[in-house]
Amino acid sequence: MDYITVAQAVIKWGVSERWIQRLLQDGRIEGAMRFGRDWAIPADAEKPTDARIKSGKYRNWRKKDPNEVNPDE
């Protein structure tokens, strides 16, 4: 099996080096192995999907009752 480095994955997937490091730390790239402080990524590994919220709607953000009276008013 062939492996690529983080720098080669940056070129292949078109994302930043830090983003790939974060994906590796979270275990989101299957088959990746760490050797000391370096990573080996399988050459045939697929780019993980972006799991960030892109809709602009944030879940469970400041759950407030709309009928609640604000004591500061």
PDB file of N, CA, C and O in Angstrom:
ATOM      1  N   MET A   1       0.849  -1.178   0.000  1.00  0.00           N
ATOM      2  CA  MET A   1       0.000   0.000   0.000  1.00  0.00           C
ATOM      3  C   MET A   1       0.891   1.237   0.000  1.00  0.00           C
ATOM      4  O   MET A   1       1.871   1.307   0.742  1.00  0.00           O
ATOM      5  N   ASP A   2       0.549   2.196  -0.825  1.00  0.00           N
ATOM      6  CA  ASP A   2       1.307   3.446  -0.892  1.00  0.00           C
ATOM      7  C   ASP A   2       0.727   4.466   0.077  1.00  0.00           C
ATOM      8  O   ASP A   2      -0.476   4.497   0.333  1.00  0.00           O
ATOM      9  N   TYR A   3       1.607   5.291   0.603  1.00  0.00           N
ATOM     10  CA  TYR A   3       1.202   6.332   1.546  1.00  0.00           C
ATOM     11  C   TYR A   3       1.677   7.680   1.047  1.00  0.00           C
ATOM     12  O   TYR A   3       2.660   7.777   0.313  1.00  0.00           O
ATOM     13  N   ILE A   4       0.953   8.739   1.461  1.00  0.00           N
ATOM     14  CA  ILE A   4       1.353  10.105   1.141  1.00  0.00           C
ATOM     15  C   ILE A   4       1.526  10.875   2.439  1.00  0.00           C
ATOM     16  O   ILE A   4       1.054  10.452   3.495  1.00  0.00           O
ATOM     17  N   THR A   5       2.202  12.001   2.350  1.00  0.00           N
ATOM     18  CA  THR A   5       2.420  12.847   3.517  1.00  0.00           C
ATOM     19  C   THR A   5       1.295  13.874   3.628  1.00  0.00           C
ATOM     20  O   THR A   5       0.447  13.986   2.742  1.00  0.00           O
ATOM     21  N   VAL A   6       1.305  14.605   4.712  1.00  0.00           N
ATOM     22  CA  VAL A   6       0.319  15.673   4.907  1.00  0.00           C
ATOM     23  C   VAL A   6       0.471  16.722   3.811  1.00  0.00           C
ATOM     24  O   VAL A   6      -0.528  17.219   3.292  1.00  0.00           O
ATOM     25  N   ALA A   7       1.706  17.063   3.454  1.00  0.00           N
ATOM     26  CA  ALA A   7       1.942  18.071   2.413  1.00  0.00           C
ATOM     27  C   ALA A   7       1.385  17.620   1.064  1.00  0.00           C
ATOM     28  O   ALA A   7       0.852  18.433   0.309  1.00  0.00           O
ATOM     29  N   GLN A   8       1.503  16.348   0.765  1.00  0.00           N
ATOM     30  CA  GLN A   8       0.959  15.839  -0.494  1.00  0.00           C
ATOM     31  C   GLN A   8      -0.569  15.810  -0.459  1.00  0.00           C
ATOM     32  O   GLN A   8      -1.215  16.023  -1.485  1.00  0.00           O
ATOM     33  N   ALA A   9      -1.151  15.548   0.714  1.00  0.00           N
ATOM     34  CA  ALA A   9      -2.607  15.559   0.855  1.00  0.00           C
ATOM     35  C   ALA A   9      -3.160  16.973   0.696  1.00  0.00           C
ATOM     36  O   ALA A   9      -4.269  17.155   0.195  1.00  0.00           O
ATOM     37  N   VAL A  10      -2.387  17.976   1.122  1.00  0.00           N
ATOM     38  CA  VAL A  10      -2.792  19.376   0.941  1.00  0.00           C
ATOM     39  C   VAL A  10      -2.997  19.670  -0.536  1.00  0.00           C
ATOM     40  O   VAL A  10      -3.993  20.284  -0.921  1.00  0.00           O
ATOM     41  N   ILE A  11      -2.069  19.237  -1.353  1.00  0.00           N
ATOM     42  CA  ILE A  11      -2.154  19.474  -2.801  1.00  0.00           C
ATOM     43  C   ILE A  11      -3.288  18.650  -3.404  1.00  0.00           C
ATOM     44  O   ILE A  11      -4.045  19.152  -4.235  1.00  0.00           O
ATOM     45  N   LYS A  12      -3.409  17.412  -2.998  1.00  0.00           N
ATOM     46  CA  LYS A  12      -4.409  16.511  -3.558  1.00  0.00           C
ATOM     47  C   LYS A  12      -5.835  16.958  -3.241  1.00  0.00           C
ATOM     48  O   LYS A  12      -6.701  16.919  -4.115  1.00  0.00           O
ATOM     49  N   TRP A  13      -6.091  17.384  -1.992  1.00  0.00           N
ATOM     50  CA  TRP A  13      -7.440  17.712  -1.557  1.00  0.00           C
ATOM     51  C   TRP A  13      -7.746  19.207  -1.588  1.00  0.00           C
ATOM     52  O   TRP A  13      -8.912  19.592  -1.508  1.00  0.00           O
ATOM     53  N   GLY A  14      -6.740  20.046  -1.701  1.00  0.00           N
ATOM     54  CA  GLY A  14      -6.969  21.488  -1.780  1.00  0.00           C
ATOM     55  C   GLY A  14      -7.445  22.127  -0.487  1.00  0.00           C
ATOM     56  O   GLY A  14      -8.250  23.058  -0.516  1.00  0.00           O
ATOM     57  N   VAL A  15      -6.960  21.642   0.636  1.00  0.00           N
ATOM     58  CA  VAL A  15      -7.292  22.231   1.938  1.00  0.00           C
ATOM     59  C   VAL A  15      -5.991  22.562   2.664  1.00  0.00           C
ATOM     60  O   VAL A  15      -4.907  22.204   2.203  1.00  0.00           O
ATOM     61  N   SER A  16      -6.104  23.246   3.798  1.00  0.00           N
ATOM     62  CA  SER A  16      -4.899  23.657   4.514  1.00  0.00           C
ATOM     63  C   SER A  16      -4.262  22.493   5.261  1.00  0.00           C
ATOM     64  O   SER A  16      -4.905  21.484   5.550  1.00  0.00           O
ATOM     65  N   GLU A  17      -2.993  22.661   5.559  1.00  0.00           N
ATOM     66  CA  GLU A  17      -2.246  21.646   6.299  1.00  0.00           C
ATOM     67  C   GLU A  17      -2.833  21.464   7.689  1.00  0.00           C
ATOM     68  O   GLU A  17      -2.933  20.340   8.182  1.00  0.00           O
ATOM     69  N   ARG A  18      -3.216  22.548   8.313  1.00  0.00           N
ATOM     70  CA  ARG A  18      -3.787  22.484   9.659  1.00  0.00           C
ATOM     71  C   ARG A  18      -5.103  21.708   9.658  1.00  0.00           C
ATOM     72  O   ARG A  18      -5.385  20.963  10.597  1.00  0.00           O
ATOM     73  N   TRP A  19      -5.908  21.879   8.610  1.00  0.00           N
ATOM     74  CA  TRP A  19      -7.186  21.176   8.544  1.00  0.00           C
ATOM     75  C   TRP A  19      -6.959  19.659   8.447  1.00  0.00           C
ATOM     76  O   TRP A  19      -7.663  18.881   9.090  1.00  0.00           O
ATOM     77  N   ILE A  20      -5.981  19.251   7.649  1.00  0.00           N
ATOM     78  CA  ILE A  20      -5.673  17.829   7.536  1.00  0.00           C
ATOM     79  C   ILE A  20      -5.147  17.291   8.863  1.00  0.00           C
ATOM     80  O   ILE A  20      -5.489  16.176   9.257  1.00  0.00           O
ATOM     81  N   GLN A  21      -4.326  18.068   9.551  1.00  0.00           N
ATOM     82  CA  GLN A  21      -3.833  17.640  10.856  1.00  0.00           C
ATOM     83  C   GLN A  21      -4.991  17.445  11.833  1.00  0.00           C
ATOM     84  O   GLN A  21      -4.993  16.504  12.627  1.00  0.00           O
ATOM     85  N   ARG A  22      -5.956  18.327  11.766  1.00  0.00           N
ATOM     86  CA  ARG A  22      -7.133  18.223  12.642  1.00  0.00           C
ATOM     87  C   ARG A  22      -7.947  16.967  12.316  1.00  0.00           C
ATOM     88  O   ARG A  22      -8.408  16.269  13.218  1.00  0.00           O
ATOM     89  N   LEU A  23      -8.118  16.686  11.018  1.00  0.00           N
ATOM     90  CA  LEU A  23      -8.829  15.473  10.611  1.00  0.00           C
ATOM     91  C   LEU A  23      -8.099  14.225  11.103  1.00  0.00           C
ATOM     92  O   LEU A  23      -8.728  13.262  11.540  1.00  0.00           O
ATOM     93  N   LEU A  24      -6.781  14.248  11.029  1.00  0.00           N
ATOM     94  CA  LEU A  24      -5.981  13.115  11.500  1.00  0.00           C
ATOM     95  C   LEU A  24      -6.111  12.932  13.009  1.00  0.00           C
ATOM     96  O   LEU A  24      -6.256  11.806  13.485  1.00  0.00           O
ATOM     97  N   GLN A  25      -6.061  14.020  13.759  1.00  0.00           N
ATOM     98  CA  GLN A  25      -6.183  13.938  15.209  1.00  0.00           C
ATOM     99  C   GLN A  25      -7.543  13.400  15.623  1.00  0.00           C
ATOM    100  O   GLN A  25      -7.653  12.675  16.612  1.00  0.00           O
ATOM    101  N   ASP A  26      -8.578  13.752  14.870  1.00  0.00           N
ATOM    102  CA  ASP A  26      -9.934  13.295  15.183  1.00  0.00           C
ATOM    103  C   ASP A  26     -10.208  11.885  14.668  1.00  0.00           C
ATOM    104  O   ASP A  26     -11.277  11.331  14.925  1.00  0.00           O
ATOM    105  N   GLY A  27      -9.247  11.295  13.941  1.00  0.00           N
ATOM    106  CA  GLY A  27      -9.409   9.947  13.432  1.00  0.00           C
ATOM    107  C   GLY A  27     -10.380   9.843  12.269  1.00  0.00           C
ATOM    108  O   GLY A  27     -11.002   8.797  12.080  1.00  0.00           O
ATOM    109  N   ARG A  28     -10.523  10.905  11.487  1.00  0.00           N
ATOM    110  CA  ARG A  28     -11.499  10.933  10.398  1.00  0.00           C
ATOM    111  C   ARG A  28     -10.932  10.477   9.062  1.00  0.00           C
ATOM    112  O   ARG A  28     -11.665  10.411   8.075  1.00  0.00           O
ATOM    113  N   ILE A  29      -9.629  10.158   9.008  1.00  0.00           N
ATOM    114  CA  ILE A  29      -9.032   9.627   7.778  1.00  0.00           C
ATOM    115  C   ILE A  29      -8.668   8.172   8.048  1.00  0.00           C
ATOM    116  O   ILE A  29      -7.767   7.871   8.831  1.00  0.00           O
ATOM    117  N   GLU A  30      -9.395   7.275   7.378  1.00  0.00           N
ATOM    118  CA  GLU A  30      -9.223   5.839   7.608  1.00  0.00           C
ATOM    119  C   GLU A  30      -7.865   5.358   7.119  1.00  0.00           C
ATOM    120  O   GLU A  30      -7.423   5.723   6.030  1.00  0.00           O
ATOM    121  N   GLY A  31      -7.211   4.543   7.925  1.00  0.00           N
ATOM    122  CA  GLY A  31      -5.951   3.926   7.551  1.00  0.00           C
ATOM    123  C   GLY A  31      -4.725   4.779   7.799  1.00  0.00           C
ATOM    124  O   GLY A  31      -3.607   4.335   7.536  1.00  0.00           O
ATOM    125  N   ALA A  32      -4.903   5.995   8.301  1.00  0.00           N
ATOM    126  CA  ALA A  32      -3.760   6.870   8.566  1.00  0.00           C
ATOM    127  C   ALA A  32      -3.002   6.356   9.791  1.00  0.00           C
ATOM    128  O   ALA A  32      -3.603   5.885  10.756  1.00  0.00           O
ATOM    129  N   MET A  33      -1.677   6.456   9.732  1.00  0.00           N
ATOM    130  CA  MET A  33      -0.836   6.001  10.833  1.00  0.00           C
ATOM    131  C   MET A  33       0.128   7.109  11.215  1.00  0.00           C
ATOM    132  O   MET A  33       0.551   7.912  10.383  1.00  0.00           O
ATOM    133  N   ARG A  34       0.461   7.129  12.486  1.00  0.00           N
ATOM    134  CA  ARG A  34       1.391   8.139  12.982  1.00  0.00           C
ATOM    135  C   ARG A  34       2.719   7.487  13.306  1.00  0.00           C
ATOM    136  O   ARG A  34       2.777   6.452  13.970  1.00  0.00           O
ATOM    137  N   PHE A  35       3.784   8.108  12.827  1.00  0.00           N
ATOM    138  CA  PHE A  35       5.146   7.659  13.099  1.00  0.00           C
ATOM    139  C   PHE A  35       5.881   8.806  13.769  1.00  0.00           C
ATOM    140  O   PHE A  35       6.349   9.726  13.099  1.00  0.00           O
ATOM    141  N   GLY A  36       5.982   8.751  15.093  1.00  0.00           N
ATOM    142  CA  GLY A  36       6.597   9.858  15.811  1.00  0.00           C
ATOM    143  C   GLY A  36       5.714  11.087  15.728  1.00  0.00           C
ATOM    144  O   GLY A  36       4.625  11.114  16.301  1.00  0.00           O
ATOM    145  N   ARG A  37       6.178  12.101  15.018  1.00  0.00           N
ATOM    146  CA  ARG A  37       5.354  13.303  14.846  1.00  0.00           C
ATOM    147  C   ARG A  37       4.844  13.449  13.420  1.00  0.00           C
ATOM    148  O   ARG A  37       4.202  14.448  13.094  1.00  0.00           O
ATOM    149  N   ASP A  38       5.117  12.476  12.571  1.00  0.00           N
ATOM    150  CA  ASP A  38       4.686  12.511  11.174  1.00  0.00           C
ATOM    151  C   ASP A  38       3.526  11.552  10.943  1.00  0.00           C
ATOM    152  O   ASP A  38       3.358  10.570  11.666  1.00  0.00           O
ATOM    153  N   TRP A  39       2.734  11.854   9.927  1.00  0.00           N
ATOM    154  CA  TRP A  39       1.593  11.027   9.570  1.00  0.00           C
ATOM    155  C   TRP A  39       1.806  10.394   8.203  1.00  0.00           C
ATOM    156  O   TRP A  39       2.424  10.989   7.319  1.00  0.00           O
ATOM    157  N   ALA A  40       1.290   9.185   8.040  1.00  0.00           N
ATOM    158  CA  ALA A  40       1.268   8.499   6.754  1.00  0.00           C
ATOM    159  C   ALA A  40      -0.199   8.269   6.401  1.00  0.00           C
ATOM    160  O   ALA A  40      -0.923   7.585   7.125  1.00  0.00           O
ATOM    161  N   ILE A  41      -0.627   8.846   5.285  1.00  0.00           N
ATOM    162  CA  ILE A  41      -2.015   8.766   4.843  1.00  0.00           C
ATOM    163  C   ILE A  41      -2.064   7.838   3.633  1.00  0.00           C
ATOM    164  O   ILE A  41      -1.272   8.005   2.706  1.00  0.00           O
ATOM    165  N   PRO A  42      -2.974   6.864   3.618  1.00  0.00           N
ATOM    166  CA  PRO A  42      -3.072   5.990   2.442  1.00  0.00           C
ATOM    167  C   PRO A  42      -3.326   6.819   1.177  1.00  0.00           C
ATOM    168  O   PRO A  42      -4.134   7.748   1.187  1.00  0.00           O
ATOM    169  N   ALA A  43      -2.633   6.475   0.096  1.00  0.00           N
ATOM    170  CA  ALA A  43      -2.748   7.243  -1.149  1.00  0.00           C
ATOM    171  C   ALA A  43      -4.148   7.181  -1.725  1.00  0.00           C
ATOM    172  O   ALA A  43      -4.570   8.101  -2.424  1.00  0.00           O
ATOM    173  N   ASP A  44      -4.877   6.105  -1.441  1.00  0.00           N
ATOM    174  CA  ASP A  44      -6.232   5.982  -1.984  1.00  0.00           C
ATOM    175  C   ASP A  44      -7.316   6.448  -1.008  1.00  0.00           C
ATOM    176  O   ASP A  44      -8.499   6.193  -1.235  1.00  0.00           O
ATOM    177  N   ALA A  45      -6.923   7.129   0.081  1.00  0.00           N
ATOM    178  CA  ALA A  45      -7.890   7.613   1.071  1.00  0.00           C
ATOM    179  C   ALA A  45      -8.760   8.710   0.462  1.00  0.00           C
ATOM    180  O   ALA A  45      -8.285   9.563  -0.288  1.00  0.00           O
ATOM    181  N   GLU A  46     -10.036   8.662   0.805  1.00  0.00           N
ATOM    182  CA  GLU A  46     -10.974   9.679   0.337  1.00  0.00           C
ATOM    183  C   GLU A  46     -10.942  10.882   1.275  1.00  0.00           C
ATOM    184  O   GLU A  46     -10.712  10.745   2.477  1.00  0.00           O
ATOM    185  N   LYS A  47     -11.176  12.053   0.710  1.00  0.00           N
ATOM    186  CA  LYS A  47     -11.261  13.267   1.519  1.00  0.00           C
ATOM    187  C   LYS A  47     -12.531  13.188   2.370  1.00  0.00           C
ATOM    188  O   LYS A  47     -13.617  13.000   1.822  1.00  0.00           O
ATOM    189  N   PRO A  48     -12.420  13.329   3.708  1.00  0.00           N
ATOM    190  CA  PRO A  48     -13.613  13.268   4.557  1.00  0.00           C
ATOM    191  C   PRO A  48     -14.574  14.407   4.249  1.00  0.00           C
ATOM    192  O   PRO A  48     -14.159  15.493   3.844  1.00  0.00           O
ATOM    193  N   THR A  49     -15.855  14.147   4.445  1.00  0.00           N
ATOM    194  CA  THR A  49     -16.852  15.183   4.224  1.00  0.00           C
ATOM    195  C   THR A  49     -16.743  16.243   5.312  1.00  0.00           C
ATOM    196  O   THR A  49     -16.295  15.969   6.425  1.00  0.00           O
ATOM    197  N   ASP A  50     -17.154  17.439   4.975  1.00  0.00           N
ATOM    198  CA  ASP A  50     -17.110  18.552   5.914  1.00  0.00           C
ATOM    199  C   ASP A  50     -18.330  18.467   6.822  1.00  0.00           C
ATOM    200  O   ASP A  50     -19.462  18.584   6.351  1.00  0.00           O
ATOM    201  N   ALA A  51     -18.110  18.266   8.118  1.00  0.00           N
ATOM    202  CA  ALA A  51     -19.204  18.067   9.065  1.00  0.00           C
ATOM    203  C   ALA A  51     -19.618  19.353   9.774  1.00  0.00           C
ATOM    204  O   ALA A  51     -20.434  19.314  10.695  1.00  0.00           O
ATOM    205  N   ARG A  52     -19.068  20.486   9.357  1.00  0.00           N
ATOM    206  CA  ARG A  52     -19.433  21.742  10.005  1.00  0.00           C
ATOM    207  C   ARG A  52     -20.832  22.171   9.593  1.00  0.00           C
ATOM    208  O   ARG A  52     -21.313  21.794   8.525  1.00  0.00           O
ATOM    209  N   ILE A  53     -21.486  22.961  10.441  1.00  0.00           N
ATOM    210  CA  ILE A  53     -22.818  23.480  10.142  1.00  0.00           C
ATOM    211  C   ILE A  53     -22.656  24.640   9.168  1.00  0.00           C
ATOM    212  O   ILE A  53     -21.963  25.613   9.465  1.00  0.00           O
ATOM    213  N   LYS A  54     -23.292  24.537   8.010  1.00  0.00           N
ATOM    214  CA  LYS A  54     -23.150  25.565   6.990  1.00  0.00           C
ATOM    215  C   LYS A  54     -24.443  26.338   6.747  1.00  0.00           C
ATOM    216  O   LYS A  54     -24.457  27.281   5.956  1.00  0.00           O
ATOM    217  N   SER A  55     -25.520  25.954   7.411  1.00  0.00           N
ATOM    218  CA  SER A  55     -26.808  26.580   7.156  1.00  0.00           C
ATOM    219  C   SER A  55     -26.944  27.933   7.837  1.00  0.00           C
ATOM    220  O   SER A  55     -27.819  28.723   7.484  1.00  0.00           O
ATOM    221  N   GLY A  56     -26.087  28.201   8.806  1.00  0.00           N
ATOM    222  CA  GLY A  56     -26.207  29.443   9.565  1.00  0.00           C
ATOM    223  C   GLY A  56     -27.131  29.290  10.755  1.00  0.00           C
ATOM    224  O   GLY A  56     -27.241  30.206  11.571  1.00  0.00           O
ATOM    225  N   LYS A  57     -27.788  28.170  10.870  1.00  0.00           N
ATOM    226  CA  LYS A  57     -28.675  27.914  12.004  1.00  0.00           C
ATOM    227  C   LYS A  57     -27.895  27.117  13.035  1.00  0.00           C
ATOM    228  O   LYS A  57     -27.483  25.986  12.774  1.00  0.00           O
ATOM    229  N   TYR A  58     -27.696  27.695  14.182  1.00  0.00           N
ATOM    230  CA  TYR A  58     -26.913  27.039  15.219  1.00  0.00           C
ATOM    231  C   TYR A  58     -27.852  26.290  16.147  1.00  0.00           C
ATOM    232  O   TYR A  58     -28.845  26.833  16.631  1.00  0.00           O
ATOM    233  N   ARG A  59     -27.519  25.050  16.380  1.00  0.00           N
ATOM    234  CA  ARG A  59     -28.364  24.200  17.202  1.00  0.00           C
ATOM    235  C   ARG A  59     -28.233  24.543  18.677  1.00  0.00           C
ATOM    236  O   ARG A  59     -27.138  24.795  19.179  1.00  0.00           O
ATOM    237  N   ASN A  60     -29.356  24.547  19.351  1.00  0.00           N
ATOM    238  CA  ASN A  60     -29.417  24.740  20.808  1.00  0.00           C
ATOM    239  C   ASN A  60     -28.705  26.014  21.263  1.00  0.00           C
ATOM    240  O   ASN A  60     -28.076  26.031  22.321  1.00  0.00           O
ATOM    241  N   TRP A  61     -28.802  27.050  20.487  1.00  0.00           N
ATOM    242  CA  TRP A  61     -28.125  28.282  20.843  1.00  0.00           C
ATOM    243  C   TRP A  61     -29.056  29.167  21.635  1.00  0.00           C
ATOM    244  O   TRP A  61     -30.080  29.621  21.125  1.00  0.00           O
ATOM    245  N   ARG A  62     -28.703  29.410  22.870  1.00  0.00           N
ATOM    246  CA  ARG A  62     -29.462  30.264  23.780  1.00  0.00           C
ATOM    247  C   ARG A  62     -30.945  29.911  23.798  1.00  0.00           C
ATOM    248  O   ARG A  62     -31.809  30.678  23.372  1.00  0.00           O
ATOM    249  N   LYS A  63     -31.186  28.734  24.303  1.00  0.00           N
ATOM    250  CA  LYS A  63     -32.587  28.314  24.417  1.00  0.00           C
ATOM    251  C   LYS A  63     -33.278  29.244  25.405  1.00  0.00           C
ATOM    252  O   LYS A  63     -32.988  29.224  26.602  1.00  0.00           O
ATOM    253  N   LYS A  64     -34.175  30.042  24.903  1.00  0.00           N
ATOM    254  CA  LYS A  64     -34.920  30.958  25.752  1.00  0.00           C
ATOM    255  C   LYS A  64     -36.393  30.835  25.428  1.00  0.00           C
ATOM    256  O   LYS A  64     -36.789  30.581  24.290  1.00  0.00           O
ATOM    257  N   ASP A  65     -37.175  31.018  26.444  1.00  0.00           N
ATOM    258  CA  ASP A  65     -38.616  31.032  26.268  1.00  0.00           C
ATOM    259  C   ASP A  65     -38.992  32.407  25.720  1.00  0.00           C
ATOM    260  O   ASP A  65     -38.664  33.418  26.340  1.00  0.00           O
ATOM    261  N   PRO A  66     -39.668  32.469  24.581  1.00  0.00           N
ATOM    262  CA  PRO A  66     -40.021  33.775  24.012  1.00  0.00           C
ATOM    263  C   PRO A  66     -40.967  34.562  24.899  1.00  0.00           C
ATOM    264  O   PRO A  66     -41.070  35.778  24.740  1.00  0.00           O
ATOM    265  N   ASN A  67     -41.665  33.914  25.834  1.00  0.00           N
ATOM    266  CA  ASN A  67     -42.591  34.589  26.737  1.00  0.00           C
ATOM    267  C   ASN A  67     -41.926  35.047  28.016  1.00  0.00           C
ATOM    268  O   ASN A  67     -42.572  35.671  28.858  1.00  0.00           O
ATOM    269  N   GLU A  68     -40.650  34.750  28.178  1.00  0.00           N
ATOM    270  CA  GLU A  68     -39.924  35.122  29.381  1.00  0.00           C
ATOM    271  C   GLU A  68     -39.750  36.631  29.446  1.00  0.00           C
ATOM    272  O   GLU A  68     -39.435  37.271  28.442  1.00  0.00           O
ATOM    273  N   VAL A  69     -39.955  37.196  30.626  1.00  0.00           N
ATOM    274  CA  VAL A  69     -39.823  38.635  30.819  1.00  0.00           C
ATOM    275  C   VAL A  69     -38.390  38.946  31.203  1.00  0.00           C
ATOM    276  O   VAL A  69     -37.828  38.313  32.097  1.00  0.00           O
ATOM    277  N   ASN A  70     -37.794  39.926  30.525  1.00  0.00           N
ATOM    278  CA  ASN A  70     -36.423  40.320  30.817  1.00  0.00           C
ATOM    279  C   ASN A  70     -36.425  41.265  32.005  1.00  0.00           C
ATOM    280  O   ASN A  70     -37.029  42.334  31.919  1.00  0.00           O
ATOM    281  N   PRO A  71     -35.767  40.913  33.128  1.00  0.00           N
ATOM    282  CA  PRO A  71     -35.769  41.778  34.312  1.00  0.00           C
ATOM    283  C   PRO A  71     -35.011  43.087  34.111  1.00  0.00           C
ATOM    284  O   PRO A  71     -35.196  44.021  34.892  1.00  0.00           O
ATOM    285  N   ASP A  72     -34.168  43.183  33.094  1.00  0.00           N
ATOM    286  CA  ASP A  72     -33.410  44.403  32.862  1.00  0.00           C
ATOM    287  C   ASP A  72     -34.225  45.476  32.161  1.00  0.00           C
ATOM    288  O   ASP A  72     -33.795  46.628  32.094  1.00  0.00           O
ATOM    289  N   GLU A  73     -35.377  45.128  31.645  1.00  0.00           N
ATOM    290  CA  GLU A  73     -36.180  46.115  30.897  1.00  0.00           C
ATOM    291  C   GLU A  73     -37.096  46.880  31.796  1.00  0.00           C
ATOM    292  O   GLU A  73     -37.838  47.746  31.331  1.00  0.00           O
TER     293      GLU A  73
END
